[in-house]
């Protein structure tokens, strides 16, 4: 039910954005659609109780935030597009860079939960995504008044994380349009269709690669969040990485001298290939 409802909602929003040109009309129409969708979602939840705690956690951690994130995103988007001053490219770029700083400051303020979100951690789920459980922590920022029937301690925060990630992409796109050289595009704007690559190896091997790329700062001049890298790998390699955090904990706790087994295996394979190539080259010279 939720996937169909979400598909209808995003489809309606796309039509609104394509039809309207004034930011206020876009915002008003989108908020109306989101409000109606959330009401249907709430009615469904109240009429169809969760089978168990796991189902409740999944709903408040993954499903509801997708819907509510759209409300937060368009409110923030409206605030940005209506406050950007008139001026030349440099003025506009400076304004968007200031907005980018605000977004990144939010991620820094909630660093613990952003990492929990990005790594797909589950250890605290029964505290954060079950109704009726109050979490007293200075690490959780202020949230709107909670509806005890349709809210948990952290579903709003996860909604806001989703919204701000989308907002960050919007701002980066605007900066890139003003100055293409300022931010390297993540993907080409035009490319020929190519055969998809599917990750068929062990997921834990990909986790080693992901953390290696993250800790050595290989993306976006070292500024890419682990969550962004994980989603990139999921989307491009057609693989579910929801257990990334737990897999990394398993890697870290390995009782062996070669903690990063797959990276060591890659290194040995590359060196073996180079040795074989050099040996072949020498044999040809001697022939």
C-alpha positions as CSV (number, residue, x, y, z in Angstrom):
1,X,0.0,0.0,0.0
2,X,2.7,2.5,1.0
3,X,4.8,2.0,-2.2
4,X,1.7,2.6,-4.4
5,X,0.8,5.7,-2.3
6,X,4.3,7.0,-2.5
7,X,4.5,6.5,-6.2
8,X,1.2,8.4,-6.7
9,X,2.5,11.2,-4.4
10,X,5.8,11.7,-6.3
11,X,3.9,11.5,-9.6
12,X,1.6,14.3,-8.5
13,X,4.5,16.4,-7.3
14,X,6.2,16.0,-10.6
15,X,3.1,17.3,-12.4
16,X,2.8,20.3,-10.0
17,X,6.5,21.3,-10.6
18,X,6.1,20.9,-14.3
19,X,2.8,22.9,-14.4
20,X,3.5,25.8,-11.9
21,X,6.1,28.4,-12.2
22,X,5.6,30.4,-9.0
23,X,7.3,29.0,-5.9
24,X,4.4,29.7,-3.6
25,X,1.9,27.9,-5.8
26,X,4.3,24.9,-6.0
27,X,4.7,24.9,-2.2
28,X,1.0,25.1,-1.5
29,X,0.1,22.4,-3.9
30,X,2.8,20.1,-2.8
31,X,2.0,20.5,0.9
32,X,-1.6,19.7,0.2
33,X,-0.7,16.5,-1.6
34,X,1.8,15.4,1.1
35,X,-0.8,16.2,3.9
36,X,-3.4,14.0,2.1
37,X,-0.9,11.2,1.6
38,X,0.2,11.2,5.2
39,X,-3.4,11.1,6.4
40,X,-4.0,8.0,4.3
41,X,-0.9,6.5,5.6
42,X,-1.8,7.2,9.2
43,X,-5.4,5.9,8.7
44,X,-3.9,2.7,7.3
45,X,-1.5,2.2,10.2
46,X,-4.2,2.8,12.8
47,X,-6.6,0.4,11.1
48,X,-3.9,-2.3,10.5
49,X,-1.8,-2.7,13.6
50,X,1.8,-3.8,13.1
51,X,2.4,-7.5,13.3
52,X,5.4,-7.1,15.5
53,X,8.1,-4.7,16.6
54,X,10.2,-5.3,13.5
55,X,7.4,-4.2,11.2
56,X,6.8,-1.1,13.3
57,X,10.6,-0.2,13.2
58,X,10.7,-0.7,9.4
59,X,7.7,1.6,9.0
60,X,8.9,4.5,11.1
61,X,12.6,4.1,10.0
62,X,12.1,3.8,6.3
63,X,8.5,4.3,5.1
64,X,7.1,7.3,6.9
65,X,10.3,9.4,6.5
66,X,10.1,9.1,2.7
67,X,6.7,10.8,2.8
68,X,7.5,13.4,5.5
69,X,10.8,14.3,3.9
70,X,9.0,15.7,0.9
71,X,7.1,18.2,3.2
72,X,10.4,19.3,4.9
73,X,12.2,19.5,1.6
74,X,9.7,21.8,-0.2
75,X,9.4,24.1,2.8
76,X,13.2,24.5,2.9
77,X,13.4,24.7,-0.9
78,X,10.8,27.6,-0.8
79,X,12.8,29.4,1.8
80,X,15.9,29.2,-0.4
81,X,14.5,30.1,-3.8
82,X,12.6,33.1,-2.3
83,X,15.6,34.5,-0.4
84,X,18.3,34.3,-3.0
85,X,19.2,37.9,-3.9
86,X,19.2,39.3,-7.4
87,X,22.7,39.8,-8.9
88,X,25.4,38.4,-11.1
89,X,26.8,34.9,-11.0
90,X,29.2,35.6,-8.2
91,X,26.4,37.0,-6.0
92,X,24.2,34.0,-6.7
93,X,27.0,31.6,-6.1
94,X,27.9,33.2,-2.8
95,X,24.3,33.0,-1.7
96,X,24.0,29.3,-2.6
97,X,27.3,28.6,-0.9
98,X,25.9,30.1,2.3
99,X,22.9,27.8,2.0
100,X,25.2,24.9,1.6
101,X,27.0,25.8,4.8
102,X,23.6,25.8,6.7
103,X,22.9,22.3,5.4
104,X,26.3,21.0,6.2
105,X,26.1,22.5,9.7
106,X,22.9,20.5,10.3
107,X,24.7,17.3,9.4
108,X,27.5,18.2,11.7
109,X,25.1,18.9,14.6
110,X,23.5,15.4,14.2
111,X,26.7,13.6,13.3
112,X,26.0,10.6,15.5
113,X,22.5,10.0,14.0
114,X,23.6,10.9,10.5
115,X,26.3,8.2,10.7
116,X,23.7,5.8,12.2
117,X,21.4,6.6,9.2
118,X,24.1,6.3,6.6
119,X,25.6,3.0,7.9
120,X,22.3,1.3,8.2
121,X,22.9,0.6,11.9
122,X,20.2,-1.2,13.8
123,X,21.4,-1.4,17.4
124,X,19.2,1.4,18.7
125,X,16.2,0.8,16.5
126,X,14.0,-0.4,19.4
127,X,14.5,2.9,21.1
128,X,14.4,5.3,18.2
129,X,11.6,3.8,16.0
130,X,9.0,2.3,18.4
131,X,6.0,4.4,19.6
132,X,5.8,5.3,23.2
133,X,9.6,5.1,23.9
134,X,11.0,8.5,25.0
135,X,14.7,9.1,24.4
136,X,16.2,11.8,26.6
137,X,19.3,12.8,24.8
138,X,21.0,16.1,24.0
139,X,22.1,14.5,20.7
140,X,18.5,14.6,19.4
141,X,17.6,18.1,18.3
142,X,14.2,19.7,19.0
143,X,11.4,18.1,17.0
144,X,7.8,19.3,16.5
145,X,5.1,18.1,18.9
146,X,4.9,14.3,18.4
147,X,1.7,12.5,17.6
148,X,1.9,9.4,20.0
149,X,-0.1,7.3,17.5
150,X,1.9,8.2,14.5
151,X,5.4,9.2,15.6
152,X,8.6,7.9,17.3
153,X,11.6,9.6,18.8
154,X,13.6,9.7,15.5
155,X,11.3,9.3,12.5
156,X,11.2,13.1,12.1
157,X,14.9,13.3,12.3
158,X,15.4,10.7,9.6
159,X,12.8,12.5,7.5
160,X,14.8,15.7,7.9
161,X,18.1,13.9,7.0
162,X,16.5,12.7,3.8
163,X,15.1,16.1,3.0
164,X,18.4,17.9,3.6
165,X,20.3,15.4,1.5
166,X,17.9,16.2,-1.4
167,X,18.2,19.9,-0.6
168,X,22.0,19.7,-0.7
169,X,21.8,18.1,-4.1
170,X,19.5,21.0,-5.3
171,X,22.0,23.6,-4.0
172,X,25.0,21.9,-5.5
173,X,23.2,21.7,-8.8
174,X,22.6,25.4,-8.7
175,X,26.2,26.1,-7.9
176,X,27.3,23.8,-10.7
177,X,25.1,25.5,-13.2
178,X,26.5,28.9,-12.3
179,X,30.1,27.7,-12.3
180,X,30.6,24.2,-13.8
181,X,34.2,24.1,-12.8
182,X,33.5,24.7,-9.1
183,X,32.1,21.3,-8.3
184,X,33.0,18.2,-10.3
185,X,29.7,16.6,-11.6
186,X,29.0,13.3,-10.0
187,X,27.7,11.8,-13.3
188,X,27.9,13.1,-16.9
189,X,24.9,15.1,-18.1
190,X,24.7,13.0,-21.3
191,X,26.0,9.5,-21.8
192,X,25.4,6.6,-24.0
193,X,23.4,3.7,-22.5
194,X,25.7,1.0,-21.2
195,X,25.4,-2.5,-19.8
196,X,24.7,-2.4,-16.1
197,X,27.2,-3.8,-13.6
198,X,25.8,-5.9,-10.8
199,X,27.8,-6.7,-7.7
200,X,27.9,-10.5,-7.5
201,X,30.7,-10.9,-5.0
202,X,30.3,-11.1,-1.2
203,X,28.8,-7.9,0.1
204,X,31.3,-7.7,2.9
205,X,34.0,-7.3,0.2
206,X,32.3,-4.3,-1.2
207,X,32.0,-2.9,2.4
208,X,35.8,-3.1,2.6
209,X,36.1,-1.1,-0.6
210,X,33.5,1.5,0.5
211,X,35.3,2.2,3.8
212,X,38.6,2.3,2.1
213,X,37.4,4.9,-0.3
214,X,35.7,6.9,2.5
215,X,38.6,6.9,4.9
216,X,41.1,7.9,2.2
217,X,38.8,10.7,0.9
218,X,38.5,9.6,-2.7
219,X,35.2,11.3,-3.5
220,X,34.4,15.0,-3.6
221,X,37.8,16.1,-2.3
222,X,37.2,14.0,0.8
223,X,33.9,15.7,1.6
224,X,31.5,12.9,0.6
225,X,29.6,11.4,3.5
226,X,29.7,7.6,4.0
227,X,25.9,7.6,3.4
228,X,26.3,9.1,0.0
229,X,29.0,6.6,-1.0
230,X,26.8,3.7,0.2
231,X,23.8,4.9,-1.8
232,X,26.0,5.4,-4.9
233,X,27.2,1.8,-4.7
234,X,23.7,0.5,-4.1
235,X,22.3,2.3,-7.1
236,X,25.1,1.6,-9.5
237,X,25.9,-2.0,-8.5
238,X,22.3,-3.1,-7.8
239,X,23.1,-4.4,-4.3
240,X,21.4,-4.1,-0.9
241,X,23.8,-2.5,1.5
242,X,21.4,-2.1,4.5
243,X,23.8,-4.1,6.7
244,X,26.9,-2.0,5.9
245,X,27.4,-0.8,9.5
246,X,27.1,-4.3,11.0
247,X,29.4,-5.8,8.3
248,X,32.0,-3.2,9.1
249,X,31.7,-4.0,12.8
250,X,32.4,-7.7,11.8
251,X,35.4,-6.6,9.8
252,X,36.8,-4.6,12.6
253,X,36.4,-7.5,15.1
254,X,38.1,-10.1,12.9
255,X,40.6,-12.2,14.9
256,X,43.2,-12.3,12.2
257,X,46.3,-10.5,11.0
258,X,44.6,-9.7,7.7
259,X,41.6,-7.7,8.9
260,X,40.9,-6.3,5.4
261,X,41.0,-9.7,3.7
262,X,39.5,-8.6,0.4
263,X,41.7,-5.6,0.0
264,X,44.7,-7.8,0.7
265,X,43.4,-10.3,-1.9
266,X,43.1,-7.5,-4.4
267,X,46.6,-6.3,-3.7
268,X,48.0,-9.9,-4.2
269,X,46.0,-10.3,-7.5
270,X,47.3,-7.0,-8.9
271,X,50.9,-7.9,-7.9
272,X,50.6,-11.3,-9.4
273,X,49.3,-9.9,-12.7
274,X,52.2,-7.4,-12.8
275,X,54.8,-10.1,-12.0
276,X,53.3,-12.4,-14.8
277,X,53.4,-9.5,-17.3
278,X,57.0,-8.7,-16.4
279,X,58.0,-12.4,-16.7
280,X,56.3,-12.6,-20.1
281,X,58.1,-9.5,-21.2
282,X,61.5,-10.8,-20.1
283,X,60.9,-14.2,-21.8
284,X,60.1,-12.4,-25.1
285,X,63.3,-10.5,-24.9
286,X,65.3,-13.6,-24.4
287,X,63.6,-15.4,-27.2
